[in-house]
Amino acid sequence: QQGPISGVNKDIPVLQCHGDCDPLVPLMFGSLTVEKLKSMINPANVTFKTYSGMMHSSSIEEMMDVKQFIDKHLPPVD
């Protein structure tokens, strides 16, 4: 078990996505993971998104959220 992360990594932005119908990794485990993350890095930089009806897969909505996250946090590629 680790304590808070120090240095520049404590301010890293994190997007965690989870389907609320995932039969392989229950939503409760995603919720526990995001709370652990918030205890290790700046909790203001942790975003947890759930997707209604999504199983252990992805969706267009999730991929659009990932795209927005990348566009916001990474510099454009020339």
PDB file as gemmi writes it, atoms N, CA and C in Angstrom:
CRYST1    1.000    1.000    1.000  90.00  90.00  90.00 P 1                      
ATOM      1  N   GLN A   1       0.844  -1.185   0.000  1.00  0.00           N  
ATOM      2  CA  GLN A   1       0.000   0.000   0.000  1.00  0.00           C  
ATOM      3  C   GLN A   1       0.883   1.241   0.000  1.00  0.00           C  
ATOM      4  N   GLN A   2       0.560   2.181  -0.862  1.00  0.00           N  
ATOM      5  CA  GLN A   2       1.368   3.378  -1.010  1.00  0.00           C  
ATOM      6  C   GLN A   2       0.661   4.588  -0.448  1.00  0.00           C  
ATOM      7  N   GLY A   3       1.452   5.554  -0.025  1.00  0.00           N  
ATOM      8  CA  GLY A   3       0.911   6.823   0.435  1.00  0.00           C  
ATOM      9  C   GLY A   3       0.818   7.790  -0.721  1.00  0.00           C  
ATOM     10  N   PRO A   4       0.628   9.061  -0.414  1.00  0.00           N  
ATOM     11  CA  PRO A   4       0.511  10.070  -1.476  1.00  0.00           C  
ATOM     12  C   PRO A   4       1.754  10.109  -2.361  1.00  0.00           C  
ATOM     13  N   ILE A   5       1.545  10.396  -3.619  1.00  0.00           N  
ATOM     14  CA  ILE A   5       2.629  10.513  -4.592  1.00  0.00           C  
ATOM     15  C   ILE A   5       3.185  11.932  -4.493  1.00  0.00           C  
ATOM     16  N   SER A   6       4.510  12.052  -4.566  1.00  0.00           N  
ATOM     17  CA  SER A   6       5.120  13.371  -4.449  1.00  0.00           C  
ATOM     18  C   SER A   6       5.607  13.851  -5.808  1.00  0.00           C  
ATOM     19  N   GLY A   7       6.068  15.075  -5.832  1.00  0.00           N  
ATOM     20  CA  GLY A   7       6.631  15.631  -7.042  1.00  0.00           C  
ATOM     21  C   GLY A   7       5.569  15.989  -8.070  1.00  0.00           C  
ATOM     22  N   VAL A   8       6.010  16.084  -9.314  1.00  0.00           N  
ATOM     23  CA  VAL A   8       5.131  16.537 -10.386  1.00  0.00           C  
ATOM     24  C   VAL A   8       3.968  15.573 -10.618  1.00  0.00           C  
ATOM     25  N   ASN A   9       4.162  14.292 -10.325  1.00  0.00           N  
ATOM     26  CA  ASN A   9       3.124  13.301 -10.595  1.00  0.00           C  
ATOM     27  C   ASN A   9       1.893  13.464  -9.714  1.00  0.00           C  
ATOM     28  N   LYS A  10       2.013  14.168  -8.594  1.00  0.00           N  
ATOM     29  CA  LYS A  10       0.842  14.339  -7.728  1.00  0.00           C  
ATOM     30  C   LYS A  10      -0.221  15.221  -8.390  1.00  0.00           C  
ATOM     31  N   ASP A  11       0.173  15.960  -9.412  1.00  0.00           N  
ATOM     32  CA  ASP A  11      -0.768  16.845 -10.105  1.00  0.00           C  
ATOM     33  C   ASP A  11      -1.178  16.321 -11.479  1.00  0.00           C  
ATOM     34  N   ILE A  12      -0.888  15.062 -11.745  1.00  0.00           N  
ATOM     35  CA  ILE A  12      -1.233  14.485 -13.050  1.00  0.00           C  
ATOM     36  C   ILE A  12      -2.757  14.329 -13.162  1.00  0.00           C  
ATOM     37  N   PRO A  13      -3.342  14.710 -14.284  1.00  0.00           N  
ATOM     38  CA  PRO A  13      -4.773  14.506 -14.477  1.00  0.00           C  
ATOM     39  C   PRO A  13      -5.081  13.047 -14.814  1.00  0.00           C  
ATOM     40  N   VAL A  14      -6.160  12.533 -14.245  1.00  0.00           N  
ATOM     41  CA  VAL A  14      -6.550  11.145 -14.457  1.00  0.00           C  
ATOM     42  C   VAL A  14      -8.024  11.092 -14.842  1.00  0.00           C  
ATOM     43  N   LEU A  15      -8.328  10.351 -15.888  1.00  0.00           N  
ATOM     44  CA  LEU A  15      -9.708  10.047 -16.265  1.00  0.00           C  
ATOM     45  C   LEU A  15      -9.894   8.548 -16.106  1.00  0.00           C  
ATOM     46  N   GLN A  16     -10.837   8.178 -15.260  1.00  0.00           N  
ATOM     47  CA  GLN A  16     -11.173   6.764 -15.080  1.00  0.00           C  
ATOM     48  C   GLN A  16     -12.606   6.566 -15.545  1.00  0.00           C  
ATOM     49  N   CYS A  17     -12.810   5.589 -16.410  1.00  0.00           N  
ATOM     50  CA  CYS A  17     -14.127   5.319 -16.986  1.00  0.00           C  
ATOM     51  C   CYS A  17     -14.570   3.911 -16.613  1.00  0.00           C  
ATOM     52  N   HIS A  18     -15.885   3.755 -16.411  1.00  0.00           N  
ATOM     53  CA  HIS A  18     -16.384   2.442 -16.008  1.00  0.00           C  
ATOM     54  C   HIS A  18     -17.843   2.271 -16.435  1.00  0.00           C  
ATOM     55  N   GLY A  19     -18.153   1.129 -16.995  1.00  0.00           N  
ATOM     56  CA  GLY A  19     -19.542   0.804 -17.313  1.00  0.00           C  
ATOM     57  C   GLY A  19     -20.270   0.323 -16.068  1.00  0.00           C  
ATOM     58  N   ASP A  20     -21.502   0.761 -15.907  1.00  0.00           N  
ATOM     59  CA  ASP A  20     -22.231   0.387 -14.684  1.00  0.00           C  
ATOM     60  C   ASP A  20     -22.810  -1.032 -14.744  1.00  0.00           C  
ATOM     61  N   CYS A  21     -22.638  -1.715 -15.884  1.00  0.00           N  
ATOM     62  CA  CYS A  21     -23.103  -3.097 -16.014  1.00  0.00           C  
ATOM     63  C   CYS A  21     -21.950  -4.066 -16.292  1.00  0.00           C  
ATOM     64  N   ASP A  22     -20.730  -3.663 -15.941  1.00  0.00           N  
ATOM     65  CA  ASP A  22     -19.552  -4.493 -16.197  1.00  0.00           C  
ATOM     66  C   ASP A  22     -19.610  -5.764 -15.344  1.00  0.00           C  
ATOM     67  N   PRO A  23     -19.728  -6.949 -15.979  1.00  0.00           N  
ATOM     68  CA  PRO A  23     -19.801  -8.192 -15.202  1.00  0.00           C  
ATOM     69  C   PRO A  23     -18.422  -8.705 -14.775  1.00  0.00           C  
ATOM     70  N   LEU A  24     -17.349  -8.194 -15.388  1.00  0.00           N  
ATOM     71  CA  LEU A  24     -16.003  -8.667 -15.104  1.00  0.00           C  
ATOM     72  C   LEU A  24     -15.350  -7.869 -13.966  1.00  0.00           C  
ATOM     73  N   VAL A  25     -15.471  -6.549 -14.030  1.00  0.00           N  
ATOM     74  CA  VAL A  25     -14.952  -5.662 -12.985  1.00  0.00           C  
ATOM     75  C   VAL A  25     -16.140  -4.850 -12.467  1.00  0.00           C  
ATOM     76  N   PRO A  26     -16.722  -5.263 -11.338  1.00  0.00           N  
ATOM     77  CA  PRO A  26     -17.905  -4.576 -10.833  1.00  0.00           C  
ATOM     78  C   PRO A  26     -17.654  -3.078 -10.592  1.00  0.00           C  
ATOM     79  N   LEU A  27     -18.687  -2.283 -10.796  1.00  0.00           N  
ATOM     80  CA  LEU A  27     -18.600  -0.834 -10.619  1.00  0.00           C  
ATOM     81  C   LEU A  27     -18.052  -0.484  -9.234  1.00  0.00           C  
ATOM     82  N   MET A  28     -18.382  -1.273  -8.216  1.00  0.00           N  
ATOM     83  CA  MET A  28     -17.888  -1.017  -6.862  1.00  0.00           C  
ATOM     84  C   MET A  28     -16.356  -0.983  -6.846  1.00  0.00           C  
ATOM     85  N   PHE A  29     -15.710  -1.868  -7.614  1.00  0.00           N  
ATOM     86  CA  PHE A  29     -14.247  -1.879  -7.650  1.00  0.00           C  
ATOM     87  C   PHE A  29     -13.708  -0.610  -8.310  1.00  0.00           C  
ATOM     88  N   GLY A  30     -14.398  -0.128  -9.339  1.00  0.00           N  
ATOM     89  CA  GLY A  30     -14.009   1.142  -9.958  1.00  0.00           C  
ATOM     90  C   GLY A  30     -14.132   2.281  -8.973  1.00  0.00           C  
ATOM     91  N   SER A  31     -15.202   2.283  -8.190  1.00  0.00           N  
ATOM     92  CA  SER A  31     -15.413   3.327  -7.182  1.00  0.00           C  
ATOM     93  C   SER A  31     -14.325   3.287  -6.109  1.00  0.00           C  
ATOM     94  N   LEU A  32     -13.960   2.085  -5.675  1.00  0.00           N  
ATOM     95  CA  LEU A  32     -12.896   1.951  -4.677  1.00  0.00           C  
ATOM     96  C   LEU A  32     -11.560   2.418  -5.249  1.00  0.00           C  
ATOM     97  N   THR A  33     -11.310   2.101  -6.512  1.00  0.00           N  
ATOM     98  CA  THR A  33     -10.061   2.509  -7.159  1.00  0.00           C  
ATOM     99  C   THR A  33      -9.963   4.022  -7.256  1.00  0.00           C  
ATOM    100  N   VAL A  34     -11.055   4.680  -7.635  1.00  0.00           N  
ATOM    101  CA  VAL A  34     -10.998   6.136  -7.776  1.00  0.00           C  
ATOM    102  C   VAL A  34     -10.796   6.803  -6.417  1.00  0.00           C  
ATOM    103  N   GLU A  35     -11.366   6.246  -5.365  1.00  0.00           N  
ATOM    104  CA  GLU A  35     -11.143   6.813  -4.035  1.00  0.00           C  
ATOM    105  C   GLU A  35      -9.691   6.637  -3.608  1.00  0.00           C  
ATOM    106  N   LYS A  36      -9.084   5.500  -3.938  1.00  0.00           N  
ATOM    107  CA  LYS A  36      -7.665   5.277  -3.649  1.00  0.00           C  
ATOM    108  C   LYS A  36      -6.805   6.269  -4.424  1.00  0.00           C  
ATOM    109  N   LEU A  37      -7.123   6.462  -5.704  1.00  0.00           N  
ATOM    110  CA  LEU A  37      -6.388   7.443  -6.513  1.00  0.00           C  
ATOM    111  C   LEU A  37      -6.455   8.831  -5.898  1.00  0.00           C  
ATOM    112  N   LYS A  38      -7.652   9.218  -5.459  1.00  0.00           N  
ATOM    113  CA  LYS A  38      -7.835  10.550  -4.872  1.00  0.00           C  
ATOM    114  C   LYS A  38      -7.035  10.727  -3.590  1.00  0.00           C  
ATOM    115  N   SER A  39      -6.702   9.628  -2.914  1.00  0.00           N  
ATOM    116  CA  SER A  39      -5.890   9.718  -1.703  1.00  0.00           C  
ATOM    117  C   SER A  39      -4.393   9.799  -2.036  1.00  0.00           C  
ATOM    118  N   MET A  40      -4.051   9.479  -3.277  1.00  0.00           N  
ATOM    119  CA  MET A  40      -2.646   9.435  -3.675  1.00  0.00           C  
ATOM    120  C   MET A  40      -2.198  10.657  -4.460  1.00  0.00           C  
ATOM    121  N   ILE A  41      -3.122  11.237  -5.235  1.00  0.00           N  
ATOM    122  CA  ILE A  41      -2.794  12.428  -6.029  1.00  0.00           C  
ATOM    123  C   ILE A  41      -3.825  13.501  -5.715  1.00  0.00           C  
ATOM    124  N   ASN A  42      -3.653  14.668  -6.314  1.00  0.00           N  
ATOM    125  CA  ASN A  42      -4.588  15.772  -6.099  1.00  0.00           C  
ATOM    126  C   ASN A  42      -5.991  15.326  -6.533  1.00  0.00           C  
ATOM    127  N   PRO A  43      -6.924  15.205  -5.575  1.00  0.00           N  
ATOM    128  CA  PRO A  43      -8.250  14.687  -5.927  1.00  0.00           C  
ATOM    129  C   PRO A  43      -9.010  15.559  -6.929  1.00  0.00           C  
ATOM    130  N   ALA A  44      -8.660  16.827  -7.010  1.00  0.00           N  
ATOM    131  CA  ALA A  44      -9.316  17.714  -7.975  1.00  0.00           C  
ATOM    132  C   ALA A  44      -8.979  17.332  -9.410  1.00  0.00           C  
ATOM    133  N   ASN A  45      -7.894  16.565  -9.590  1.00  0.00           N  
ATOM    134  CA  ASN A  45      -7.461  16.181 -10.939  1.00  0.00           C  
ATOM    135  C   ASN A  45      -7.960  14.807 -11.356  1.00  0.00           C  
ATOM    136  N   VAL A  46      -8.774  14.172 -10.511  1.00  0.00           N  
ATOM    137  CA  VAL A  46      -9.276  12.833 -10.806  1.00  0.00           C  
ATOM    138  C   VAL A  46     -10.739  12.935 -11.258  1.00  0.00           C  
ATOM    139  N   THR A  47     -11.013  12.437 -12.440  1.00  0.00           N  
ATOM    140  CA  THR A  47     -12.375  12.409 -12.970  1.00  0.00           C  
ATOM    141  C   THR A  47     -12.806  10.960 -13.129  1.00  0.00           C  
ATOM    142  N   PHE A  48     -13.971  10.621 -12.575  1.00  0.00           N  
ATOM    143  CA  PHE A  48     -14.523   9.269 -12.666  1.00  0.00           C  
ATOM    144  C   PHE A  48     -15.841   9.362 -13.423  1.00  0.00           C  
ATOM    145  N   LYS A  49     -15.901   8.700 -14.563  1.00  0.00           N  
ATOM    146  CA  LYS A  49     -17.125   8.722 -15.367  1.00  0.00           C  
ATOM    147  C   LYS A  49     -17.688   7.319 -15.470  1.00  0.00           C  
ATOM    148  N   THR A  50     -19.000   7.223 -15.291  1.00  0.00           N  
ATOM    149  CA  THR A  50     -19.669   5.942 -15.473  1.00  0.00           C  
ATOM    150  C   THR A  50     -20.598   6.042 -16.670  1.00  0.00           C  
ATOM    151  N   TYR A  51     -20.840   4.886 -17.280  1.00  0.00           N  
ATOM    152  CA  TYR A  51     -21.640   4.828 -18.491  1.00  0.00           C  
ATOM    153  C   TYR A  51     -22.770   3.838 -18.294  1.00  0.00           C  
ATOM    154  N   SER A  52     -23.982   4.344 -18.410  1.00  0.00           N  
ATOM    155  CA  SER A  52     -25.189   3.556 -18.166  1.00  0.00           C  
ATOM    156  C   SER A  52     -25.337   2.436 -19.188  1.00  0.00           C  
ATOM    157  N   GLY A  53     -25.508   1.214 -18.681  1.00  0.00           N  
ATOM    158  CA  GLY A  53     -25.730   0.069 -19.548  1.00  0.00           C  
ATOM    159  C   GLY A  53     -24.486  -0.526 -20.171  1.00  0.00           C  
ATOM    160  N   MET A  54     -23.321   0.115 -19.973  1.00  0.00           N  
ATOM    161  CA  MET A  54     -22.098  -0.375 -20.605  1.00  0.00           C  
ATOM    162  C   MET A  54     -21.529  -1.541 -19.796  1.00  0.00           C  
ATOM    163  N   MET A  55     -21.153  -2.593 -20.519  1.00  0.00           N  
ATOM    164  CA  MET A  55     -20.556  -3.767 -19.891  1.00  0.00           C  
ATOM    165  C   MET A  55     -19.029  -3.617 -19.905  1.00  0.00           C  
ATOM    166  N   HIS A  56     -18.290  -4.719 -19.976  1.00  0.00           N  
ATOM    167  CA  HIS A  56     -16.832  -4.682 -20.001  1.00  0.00           C  
ATOM    168  C   HIS A  56     -16.402  -4.411 -21.443  1.00  0.00           C  
ATOM    169  N   SER A  57     -16.616  -3.166 -21.856  1.00  0.00           N  
ATOM    170  CA  SER A  57     -16.385  -2.769 -23.239  1.00  0.00           C  
ATOM    171  C   SER A  57     -16.189  -1.266 -23.272  1.00  0.00           C  
ATOM    172  N   SER A  58     -16.386  -0.675 -24.426  1.00  0.00           N  
ATOM    173  CA  SER A  58     -16.355   0.782 -24.543  1.00  0.00           C  
ATOM    174  C   SER A  58     -17.553   1.227 -25.350  1.00  0.00           C  
ATOM    175  N   SER A  59     -17.718   2.531 -25.420  1.00  0.00           N  
ATOM    176  CA  SER A  59     -18.846   3.078 -26.166  1.00  0.00           C  
ATOM    177  C   SER A  59     -18.398   4.356 -26.866  1.00  0.00           C  
ATOM    178  N   ILE A  60     -19.199   4.810 -27.794  1.00  0.00           N  
ATOM    179  CA  ILE A  60     -18.908   6.079 -28.485  1.00  0.00           C  
ATOM    180  C   ILE A  60     -18.822   7.213 -27.472  1.00  0.00           C  
ATOM    181  N   GLU A  61     -19.753   7.240 -26.518  1.00  0.00           N  
ATOM    182  CA  GLU A  61     -19.761   8.298 -25.491  1.00  0.00           C  
ATOM    183  C   GLU A  61     -18.440   8.292 -24.706  1.00  0.00           C  
ATOM    184  N   GLU A  62     -18.003   7.095 -24.311  1.00  0.00           N  
ATOM    185  CA  GLU A  62     -16.745   6.998 -23.561  1.00  0.00           C  
ATOM    186  C   GLU A  62     -15.573   7.470 -24.416  1.00  0.00           C  
ATOM    187  N   MET A  63     -15.520   7.053 -25.660  1.00  0.00           N  
ATOM    188  CA  MET A  63     -14.412   7.445 -26.534  1.00  0.00           C  
ATOM    189  C   MET A  63     -14.397   8.954 -26.779  1.00  0.00           C  
ATOM    190  N   MET A  64     -15.570   9.572 -26.839  1.00  0.00           N  
ATOM    191  CA  MET A  64     -15.630  11.034 -26.982  1.00  0.00           C  
ATOM    192  C   MET A  64     -15.092  11.711 -25.717  1.00  0.00           C  
ATOM    193  N   ASP A  65     -15.417  11.149 -24.550  1.00  0.00           N  
ATOM    194  CA  ASP A  65     -14.886  11.696 -23.290  1.00  0.00           C  
ATOM    195  C   ASP A  65     -13.372  11.541 -23.229  1.00  0.00           C  
ATOM    196  N   VAL A  66     -12.856  10.408 -23.697  1.00  0.00           N  
ATOM    197  CA  VAL A  66     -11.399  10.190 -23.734  1.00  0.00           C  
ATOM    198  C   VAL A  66     -10.756  11.194 -24.680  1.00  0.00           C  
ATOM    199  N   LYS A  67     -11.371  11.410 -25.844  1.00  0.00           N  
ATOM    200  CA  LYS A  67     -10.840  12.386 -26.803  1.00  0.00           C  
ATOM    201  C   LYS A  67     -10.791  13.778 -26.196  1.00  0.00           C  
ATOM    202  N   GLN A  68     -11.865  14.190 -25.533  1.00  0.00           N  
ATOM    203  CA  GLN A  68     -11.892  15.515 -24.898  1.00  0.00           C  
ATOM    204  C   GLN A  68     -10.808  15.633 -23.831  1.00  0.00           C  
ATOM    205  N   PHE A  69     -10.623  14.562 -23.060  1.00  0.00           N  
ATOM    206  CA  PHE A  69      -9.600  14.556 -22.018  1.00  0.00           C  
ATOM    207  C   PHE A  69      -8.210  14.719 -22.630  1.00  0.00           C  
ATOM    208  N   ILE A  70      -7.938  13.960 -23.692  1.00  0.00           N  
ATOM    209  CA  ILE A  70      -6.640  14.048 -24.361  1.00  0.00           C  
ATOM    210  C   ILE A  70      -6.443  15.434 -24.957  1.00  0.00           C  
ATOM    211  N   ASP A  71      -7.454  15.942 -25.636  1.00  0.00           N  
ATOM    212  CA  ASP A  71      -7.359  17.275 -26.244  1.00  0.00           C  
ATOM    213  C   ASP A  71      -7.084  18.347 -25.189  1.00  0.00           C  
ATOM    214  N   LYS A  72      -7.656  18.183 -24.010  1.00  0.00           N  
ATOM    215  CA  LYS A  72      -7.498  19.178 -22.944  1.00  0.00           C  
ATOM    216  C   LYS A  72      -6.120  19.114 -22.297  1.00  0.00           C  
ATOM    217  N   HIS A  73      -5.575  17.910 -22.145  1.00  0.00           N  
ATOM    218  CA  HIS A  73      -4.381  17.743 -21.318  1.00  0.00           C  
ATOM    219  C   HIS A  73      -3.085  17.488 -22.064  1.00  0.00           C  
ATOM    220  N   LEU A  74      -3.152  17.118 -23.335  1.00  0.00           N  
ATOM    221  CA  LEU A  74      -1.925  16.863 -24.088  1.00  0.00           C  
ATOM    222  C   LEU A  74      -1.755  17.900 -25.183  1.00  0.00           C  
ATOM    223  N   PRO A  75      -0.521  18.304 -25.448  1.00  0.00           N  
ATOM    224  CA  PRO A  75      -0.300  19.273 -26.525  1.00  0.00           C  
ATOM    225  C   PRO A  75      -0.628  18.642 -27.874  1.00  0.00           C  
ATOM    226  N   PRO A  76      -1.023  19.451 -28.843  1.00  0.00           N  
ATOM    227  CA  PRO A  76      -1.319  18.914 -30.174  1.00  0.00           C  
ATOM    228  C   PRO A  76      -0.051  18.343 -30.822  1.00  0.00           C  
ATOM    229  N   VAL A  77      -0.255  17.352 -31.667  1.00  0.00           N  
ATOM    230  CA  VAL A  77       0.844  16.731 -32.398  1.00  0.00           C  
ATOM    231  C   VAL A  77       0.929  17.399 -33.761  1.00  0.00           C  
ATOM    232  N   ASP A  78       2.137  17.819 -34.104  1.00  0.00           N  
ATOM    233  CA  ASP A  78       2.322  18.484 -35.414  1.00  0.00           C  
ATOM    234  C   ASP A  78       2.486  17.475 -36.523  1.00  0.00           C  
TER     235      ASP A  78                                                      
END                                                                             
